[in-house]
Amino acid sequence: MADIKLYGYSTSPFVRKVAACLYYKHLPFEHIPVNPVDPDRMIGFTGGRQVPVLAIGDEWKLDSTPIAIWLDERYPERPLLPSCPEMRAKIMKIDDWLNESFLPSYFRSALDAKKDLAFKYRAWRLAALVSAHTPLPEKIRHMWPDILQMAPFIVEMVSKIDREESLQDMQMRLGMEMVRHLNRGPFLGGSDTPTLVDLALFPQLIFPYMAGLTDKIPTDAVPQLKIWTRAVAKHLPRNPILVPDDFIVAYLD
Ligand SMILES: N[C@@H](CCC(=O)N[C@@H](CS)C(=O)NCC(=O)O)C(=O)O
């Protein structure tokens, strides 16, 4: 089998999405950490700064969803997308919601945050997680709260969000949409097996808890979502978030 390499940093939801797809498909891969301050060193060959990048042998691809489609083409076992056209269209629609609304909402909460102590601690923790793989200069780590609020890709991603709606209303709406997408389950879109969208959403929900940014999984307050989280977890390793084990603060019960 060709060597599979996943380039990226664990703090990116799109990188974690691709990692979860690889774990779900039982495909061994090497995680190549990319320093977000100096991405060229590792992914200069792409001509850009965007992660995730997945390389299979001599070929490589950008963009989490096209990467997942490519993985299914190359390795059809344990498909990420259903073969039934109707179900596939449904999953792709949920994936659009994840890519365009749900995941960017996390970047909005960083951008709109007051620079209070709680925000600074979370930002410094994120810097420590990046630094665990690709050491950042101390000065850069200290500046991480400012860097998060200035990063051009974050500013650009958030500029596409309608900020007329308050952050709190947006988070509430997204939570309700998540429950609607779960349908009757057991997996998103009413699928019987996990798909790309479960593997994109799950690491995002558990990352802050496992990596020491929050002390709860907020969706655990909703019984259907708590059941769904544990059902997805059964298909993945105990630590599927690309953070070194000794940085994990809590595991799913
Ligand atoms: N549509 C892309 C989005 C990837 C993305 O936004 N990656 C961010 C990290 S979360 C990135 O590489 N930002 C650095 C940059 O673009 O300069 C995907 O699904 O993979």
The ligand as a Tripos MOL2 file, in Angstrom:
@<TRIPOS>MOLECULE
LIG
   20    19     1     0     0
SMALL
NO_CHARGES

@<TRIPOS>ATOM
      1 N1        -12.2180   24.0100    2.6060 N.3       1 LIG1
      2 C1        -11.0240   23.6020    3.2920 C.3       1 LIG1
      3 C2        -10.7920   24.5590    4.4420 C.3       1 LIG1
      4 C3         -9.4200   24.3320    5.0620 C.3       1 LIG1
      5 C4         -9.0010   25.4730    5.9640 C.2       1 LIG1
      6 O1         -9.7020   26.4880    6.1210 O.2       1 LIG1
      7 N2         -7.8330   25.3140    6.5860 N.am      1 LIG1
      8 C5         -7.2800   26.3250    7.4430 C.3       1 LIG1
      9 C6         -6.9700   25.7490    8.8200 C.3       1 LIG1
     10 S1         -8.4280   25.3850    9.7040 S.3       1 LIG1
     11 C7         -5.9400   26.7760    6.8810 C.2       1 LIG1
     12 O2         -5.2120   26.0150    6.2980 O.2       1 LIG1
     13 N3         -5.6140   28.0450    7.0850 N.am      1 LIG1
     14 C8         -4.3400   28.5850    6.7630 C.3       1 LIG1
     15 C9         -4.3840   29.4900    5.5890 C.2       1 LIG1
     16 O3         -5.2660   29.3010    4.7230 O.co2     1 LIG1
     17 O4         -3.5300   30.3780    5.5630 O.co2     1 LIG1
     18 C10       -11.1610   22.1450    3.7510 C.2       1 LIG1
     19 O5        -12.2920   21.6620    3.8540 O.co2     1 LIG1
     20 O6        -10.1270   21.4780    3.9510 O.co2     1 LIG1
@<TRIPOS>BOND
     1     1     2 1
     2     2     3 1
     3     2    18 1
     4     3     4 1
     5     4     5 1
     6     5     6 2
     7     5     7 1
     8     7     8 1
     9     8     9 1
    10     8    11 1
    11     9    10 1
    12    11    12 2
    13    11    13 1
    14    13    14 1
    15    14    15 1
    16    15    16 2
    17    15    17 1
    18    18    19 2
    19    18    20 1
@<TRIPOS>SUBSTRUCTURE
     1 LIG1         1 GROUP 0 **** ****
